[in-house]
Amino acid sequence: MKNVVTLQNYYAPWELEQELRRYVDYYNHERVHESLQNLTPADVYTGRAPEVLTRRERIKQRTLRLRRQQNLGRKEVSFVPL
């Protein structure tokens, strides 16, 4: 956070406060954390972690299945979104 804040020159206190709010929002809702199994803190806090991890696993398994079929020379299978 220090690096983000010190890269800009803030001419009014509200500009700094706005940038800090923006960074905290990014940190909690967009940035994934390796220590949280690549989830956002908001996902963990709100209890969405199992749902997100299950969806990721389904996507991973489907992708592996499609790649296996393509590499074995079988007819191409279209990708169906979840």
Long-range contacts (C-beta under 8 A, 24 or more apart in sequence): 1-27, 55-82, 58-82
